[in-house]
Amino acid sequence: MRFNKQILLGAPLLGLYSVSSFSPSFKSKFITRSSNCDSSRRPNTGAFFTPQSNVCHSNSEIVQIVHNNFNKITSLSSTVTPLTSASGTDPSSSSLAPSSSSSSSSSSSSLTRPNNNPNPWEVHKFGGASLADASLYKTVGALLVRESRGRTLPIVSARAGMTDQLVRVVDSALQDMTQAERELDLALSGQLSILRALASPSIADPIAERMEKDAKDILSVVQSLRMIRSVPPSVMEVVTGFGEIWSAQTLYAYLKEGGARVAWLDAREVLIVKSEGNAGLGEKGSSSSTGGVVPLVIATGFVATSSEGVPTTLKRSGSDYSATIFAKVSHASRVTMWKNTDGVYTADPRRVPEAFSISSLKYDEAMELAYFGAQVLHPLAMVPCIDSNIPVYVRNIFNPAFEGTVIQGRCASLSEVNKDGKVVNWRSKRGVIPIKGITSVDRVSLLTLEGASVIGGAEVAERFMGSMADAGINVLMVTQASSESSITVVVPENQGKKALGALRSAFELELSRSNVNGISLTDTPMSIVAIVGEGMAMNSGVSASFMSSLAKANVNIRVIAQGSSERQVAVVVAGEDTSRALRAAHMAFTLSQTTCSVVILGGTGKLGSALIRQLNAQKESLKKNLNLGVCVSAIASRKKMIMGESSGLCLSTSADVEEMLMGERAKELDMEALTAMLEADVNPHRVVVDCTNDDGIAGFYERWMSSGINVISPGRRAGAGPLSRYDAIREAQRANSAEWQYESSVGAALPILTTLRDLLQTGDEVQRLRGCVSGTMAYVFRTMDEDTPFSEAVRQAMEKDFTENDVREDLSGYDATRKIVVLARELGLNVSMEDVEVESLLPDDILNKEYEGDTDEMRAAVIEDLKALDGPMLERWREARRDDRELRYKFVIDVATGKCSCKLSAVDSKDTLYRLRNNENLVAFETTRYTTSPLIVKGAAAGPELAAAGIFADLLRLGRAFSTSQT
């Protein structure tokens, strides 16, 4: 049945609700001062435009019109008619009832009714994505039956893509009428196929006939466009509005087919757009009673009618506005906006995977989030619900059991918040997060006027903003440095050049006289990133946490502004840094756990494999105890690599890594491609763990740190490599706030470097370091004796995985020398490998020999050659024992002289190395504080498990540093 005004409201007649045309950019900071509001300026002025009359209305005027009309609306009938089928049976028995597999909705007790309002009307709005095909229309119909608790008013948009199809009809008509007809046939046939899939011919045929008649009317309207070679706004609005009309009738047909008592309402007959400055309410229809009330009325969203009777629309997002208007005039107990997400999220989940649904928002918070780009509701769409405190629910049509987000209530005013005058740090309120969400506005530009102090600050600001208003520029943010009379504004990128021209024109004379230093416009994409929440007022540390999180993510801030309400702080960053900034801020306020995006190089080696095992074993503990997540985004071996399918996607490290690197997704190792992936990763906490001993990979450290990527290197290629490269890495680290952790490069899991740094940073003066930093040498000389020759002790060390892959690096002192260089450089000595006096235990013929075969064969050949050293080494061992001494491979760093040495020494019982055990390392710190007895760090330090534990400790240090601002 076609529904009219009297049926919607019962008796008496409701009347008319007059609103202005809906502009998506209504919330401009500066309203145009011109009385002429042509269509070319409509998107930018912040005023509302009525195309039929060329009349503009400001936001405040529209709100007043709304309130005036509300005062004249008659009360609804208090009669409540349950939603039942035509036969009077319970709807659960009809064909529209949800199947047993459908999720049940939340109970009515969980839904808020403002001021104990007993009125049964409830408004449900469905967007185009919820009405994309026949199955979704069925989903919507079943959901309406399930959700209805009284009289229900669904507001429907056009099915997905329909509005764009109808726009193409109009655009095509300018050039090719045949193409326009094809586009219209495509749009109509798509809607008719859904209609006929949902309803029997007896119901569908009359509706299809009306739709076909509508299509003929559309063709009649657009045929004249080719002659006038333009598209009047009224034509576009007439045509595009048919999508909602067809959609409402399609849903009506399905519900009618299922036996529901249902009607549909063309909103153009009751929703009137004011088109004259002082016009009052129009009067349409009569106040006579229809004699009955229909429990379910499907109304068209988006469309309206001008006071001259010309069809128009509420512009994009207008269906949300339609829903809240009808909620206001019907005194609805709630409005539910059905989306395809679980409510309003803390951030865009496409950019911040850790984002989650917000349980509740105040109207003011929701409007701030919407203004800064969040996909909530258009800010104006909430106005009709605010005065009556009608709750607006945002729920998921595909997950109706989830309660979603409720938007209701106003934030306390700043004067109310400031009454007690007490400021506290937000971190002191355990469990209370001051912000509700983080959002962004992409593709903006910065327009800056510099050095206009000669003119005077007040005049500069007035002329600057006046030029923007006159040009119809939508100013999003403003910041001013009064000392230099310099002003920067943030404008949409597509208005940047226009704004630049307007500003240059306004200050043309001053520019010619050099009274203004310059006017500039950024030429790279920028974005606004904003945090929003009522809890920011009178809570210190919020801005600090925000800015600190961006600094740690290596995101540069170009502009900062805070709203006067203290409900939002916004910054402007480079467009390429937007996602990283969003994730960093999201983590900083503990809206999500701190997540490190980790790349493991050398993941199939003994060290890399041990690290992966430890990460898997501790994953849940890290999450529970430290709120830290480790996402392994790429793993590489010496020849292959595998990365997440998209930037930042985690790999499953529980699978066999070697098999993964042999699979179809694995690629040849390409360090350039791997680096590009790292640079594109939007996670602010990116870490490379280099478990290789590859000098080529060490060459990438400077580049990685220049991009803000942190590095953990148990290897010593960078730390003990060329001094020029070492200095360049250090400079990149300092310049970009990146971290370079290499504690495990000296003593595996022993805190040798940490202890050294603590001594130096607390003002102690290190005079001398001595000890043993070779686990292989410690084991060999602790094990060999009369019965165990030198070569056998080496073989056992190799068997226990204490040695380097090539044991000659241990026995030649080369590995120990690199560790000594790392320690010396930490002490501030400019030492290189060639500066260390080192004793090699190997003759040149073994040291320089080229061994062939696989790893086991080469190791066996080395052991065979080492047997030639058994005699000489046994003699040195006996000589030491005769003097009650032990052989130890001892290093010494003398800070005063800058000399470093490493050699096999016979130590007596007074030496700290005398009782060194099988696989231990030991470093003795002789300092100005520790004079009588050195500070000693000693412990097991050989083998991949201990080395991996050291890497893990480095990673935890980074994780704690990342989350410092959250504790």
Buried (B, 14 or more C-beta within 10 A) or exposed (E): EEBBBBBBBBBBBBBBBBBBBBBEBBBBBBBBEBEEBEEEBBBBBBBBBBBBBEBBBBBEBBBEBBEEBBEEBBEBBEEBBBBBBEEEEEBEEBBBBBEEEBBEBBEEEEBBBBEEBEBBBBBBBBBBBBBBBBEBBBBBBBBBBBBBBBBBBBBBBBBBBBBEBBBBBBBBBBEEBEBBBBBBEEBBEBBBEBBBBBBEEEBBEEBBEBBEEBBEEBBEBBEEBBEEEEBBBBBBBBBBBBBBBBBBBBBBBBBBBBBBBBBBBBBBBBBBBBBEEEBBBBEBBEEEBBEEBBBBBBBBBBBBBBBBEBBBBBBBBBBBBBBBBBBBBBBBBBBBBBBEBBBBBBBBBEBBBBBBBBEBBBBBBBBBBBBBBBEBBBBBBBBBBBEBBBBBBBBBBBEBEBBBBBBBBEBBEEEEBBEEEEEEEBBEEEEEBBBBBBBBBBBBBBBBBBBBBEBEBEEBBEBBBBBBBBBBBBBBBBBBEEEBBBBBBBBBBEBBEBBBEBBBEBBEEBBEEEBBBEBBBBEEBBBBBBBBBBBBBBBEBBBEBBBBBBBBBBBEBBBBBBBEBBBBBBBBBBBBBBBBBBBBBBBBBBBBBBBBBBBBBBBBBBBBBBBBBBBBEBBEEBBEEBBBBBBBBBBBBEEBBBBBEEBBBBBEBEEEBEEBBEEEEBBEBEBEBBBEBBBEBBBBBBBBBBBBBBEEBBBBBBBBBBBBBBBBBBBBBBBBBBBEBBEBBBEBBEEBEBBBBBBBBBBBBBBBBBBBEEBBEEEBEBBBBBBBBBBBBBBBBBBBEEEBBBBBBBBBBBEBBBBBEBBBBBBBBBBBBBBBBBBBBBBEBEBBBEBBBBBBBBEEEBBEEEBEEEEEEBBEBBBEBBEEBBEEBBEBBEEBBEEEBBBBBBBBBBBEEBBBBBBBBBBEEEBBBEEBEBBBBBBBBBBEEBEEEBBEBBBBBBBBBBBBBBBBBBBBBBBEBBBEBBE
